Amino acid sequence: MTTASSFNIAGGTACFSGAGTLTATAGTITFSGNAPATITNTGSTFFNVNIAPLVVNQVASVSTAAAAITVAGNFTVAAGSSFSATTPSVITFTNVAQRTITNNGTLSFFGLTVDAASDVVTTSSFTIANVFTNTGTFTASGTSTITLSGAGANIVTNAPTFQNVIFTGASTPAIGMNVKGNMYVNGAGSYVATAGTTTFNGTGTQYIGGDGSAATFFNLTVNKSSGDIVLLRNINVAGTGAGALTLTSGDIDLNGDRTISFT
């Protein structure tokens, strides 16, 4: 089914199922029911997605394990509402125009892909439980925190820009990232980069910490317009070249007895 219209889906155990697919070329599809809704087929394309109740004091809840869903517009979760994707779901953002992820409720992706033509921005916090494939541009800003939570929560292809980022899963990325806020490795999480440069380039004080294992960067660069990096725990640097540790602008404060180990 192909549509360029906007419409509401008020809930149900299967919103789209079977061998057919939905292709939305414009408009907004709103999941609005108080009853949980589930997307069960693979291959559908949405334009704008809005998860929001139409009735005050109700919430909308959507879940999916569909292997492949494409979003060509904006993705919004209203206050009190939720979207949860589980294995083997991959949500792909694809459009040459800049698109926005807005989360005022609870938002959890399993796999998330930003394709080569896309520019996705967010000021919201959400979770990615598996591979984050960024072949386009991804920029998180404001007070947002992106949590990479799964055993396969790796960053693939292009370096994304995070405001705050938390690793609670086992992450072994082969690329770097840009961090404008704080980075934490928590719980059973680990961060062991095997290639790439992670650049801390925010303003003011930025922290590297957490109660998980010590973060291992490949190359680490500090390039800040103001403030320093403060270590709340020890870190490792695995790169062996001239750019393994680069202090372009700003320093790393060892905060007393913290250490940087070159491994």
N, C-alpha and C positions, 0 to 999 in steps of 0.2 A: 504494500500500500504506500502511495506517495501523497504527501500533503504539504501545502504551504500555509496552512491555517493554524490558529491557536485553539486548543481545547483542553478540557479537564479530564483527568482520570481519577475516579473517586475511591479507588481501592480494589481489592480482590487478590486472590491467590496467584493469578497469572495475568499480567497486563498484555503481554505479547508472547505468543507461544507457537509451537509448530514450526514448519519449514519456512513460513513466510517471514518477511521483514517489513519494518516501518522505515520509510525514508522521508524525513522532514527537511524541506529545503528553505523554510522560513518559519516564522511564528514561534510560539512558546507552548510547550506541553507542560501542564501543571499537574503534579500528583497531589491531590487535594483531600483525599479521604482520611477519616479518622481510623479506618481499618487498614492494616498493613497491606502494602502492594508489593508484588514481586515481578521483576522482569526475568523471564525464563528462556527466551530464545537468544540466539547470537546473530550478529550482523545488522542490527538496526542502527539507523542514523537519526539522531535528534539535532534540532537546531538549538533553540534555547530550552534549558531544562529548569523548572522551578518546582521545588518541593516545599509546599506551603499549604496549610489548611485554608479553606474558604470560610470556615465558621470560627468565630472567636472562641478561645479556650480549648480548641481542639489542636491536635498535632498531626502531621503527616509523616508516615514512615515507609521508606522504600528500601528493598534489598534486592540484590542480584548476584547470581553466580554465572551469568551469561559470559561466554568466553570473549566476545568482542562487541563493544558498543562504541559508536562514534558520536562525538558532540561537536557540532560545527559552530555553535554560538556560545552563550554564557551558561554557567552552571551555578544555581542558587539554592541554598538550603535555608529555610526561614527559621526563626527562633523557635526552639522547642521541637523542631522536626529533625528527621535523620535520614541519611543515605548510607547504606553499608554494602560494600561489594566484597565477595569472598572468592576463593579459588574456583575456577581459573580465570576470573574476570579481568579484562584489561579495558580500561576506558581511554579512548584516544581522542585528543583534541586536534581538530584539523580545520584550519581556515587561515587565509592570509591576513585577515584583519585581527587586531588585538582582541582577545577574549578574556573574560574575568571569571574566576572562581570566588564565589561569595558564600561563606558559611557562618550563619548565626545560630546553628544548632549543633548537630553531630555529623561529621563527614569522615568516612573512612573508605579509601580506595584500596583495592588489592594491587593490581598492576596499573600504572598510570603512564601514558605516552603523550608527549607533545611532539607532533610530527614536524617535518623539516620546514613546512610553510607557515607554522603557527607561532604566535607570540601570546603566551598566557601569563596573566598577572593576577596577583591576589594580595589582599591585606588580611586574610583570614588564616586561621589555624586548622589543620587537618592531618590525617594519618595516611601513610602509604605503607602497606604491609608486604609488598613484594617489589619487583623491579620498577624503578623510575627511569624510563627511557626518554631522554630529552634531546631530540634531534633538531628542535627549533630553539626558541628562547623562552625561558621560564624565570620570572622575577617575583619573589615574595618580599613584601615590604611592610611598613607600619609596625604593628606589634605582633605580627604573625609568628607562629611556631609550626614548623613542619616536622612531624615525627615519623621516622622510618623505623618500622616496628617488627618486621618479619625476619625469618632466617635468611631469606634471599633479597633483603631490602637494599639492593645495590643501585647506584646511579650510573647510567649508561650513556655514552656518546658525548654530549656537550655538557660543559660545566654549568649548572644552574646557579642562580643567585638566591640565597636564603636570607631572611632577617635572622630569626633564631632557628636552630635545627637541633633535634634530639635523636639520638640513635639508641633504640632499645632492642634492636635485632642484631644479627651478625652481618655487618656490612663490609664488603671487600671491594670497593670501587677501583676501577682502573683509570679514572679521571678525577680531576679536582673539583672544587666548588668555590663560590664566592660567598663569604659570610659577613653580613653587615651588623649582626648582633652577637649573640652568644651561641656556643656549641657545647652540648652535654652528651656524654655517653652514660646511660643509666641502666641499673639493674643488671640483667644478664647480657646487655648489649655490648657490642664491640665495633670498633671502627679501625680497619687496617687497610689503608690505601696502598695499592700496588703500582700506581703510576699517577701522573698528573700533579698539578699544583693547586693547593688550597690557599686562597687569598683572603685575609681578614682586612676589609677595607671600609669599615663603618666609621662613625664619629663617636667620640667619647670612649669610655672604658668598655672593653669587650672581655668576656670571660670564656675560658675553656675549662670545663670541669665535669662533674657527674660522679655517681657512685658505682659505675661499671668499670670495665678494664680501661687501662690507659690508652688514649687515642694514638694511633700510629699514622702520621702523615707521610706522604712520599716526599714531595717538595712543599715547603711552607713559606709563604710570603706575608709580610706585614706591610701594608701600604695605606696608612690612615691619614686623614686630613687633621685629626686631633685625637688625643688620648692614646692609651697603650693597651696591650693585651695583658690580662692578669691570669696567671695559671692558678687554678684551684686544685689541681692535681698534676702529677708528672705527665709528660708527653714523650712520644718517640718520633724521630724523623728518619725515614728509611732511605731517602735519596742519597746518592753518593757524588753527584756532580756539583758544579760550582753554584747552582741554584737551589741546593737542598734547603738552605735556610737563608732567606733574603729579607733584610730589614730596610725597605725602601724609605718608609716614613713611619715613625712610631717604634716603640720598643716592646719587648716582652718582659713583664715584671714577674720574676720567679716567686714573688710573694713569700719570701722567707727561705724555705728549704725545698721548693719544688725544683725538679730537674728536667732538662731536655737531653734525652739519650739518642745518640746517632747509631742506628742499628744496621 
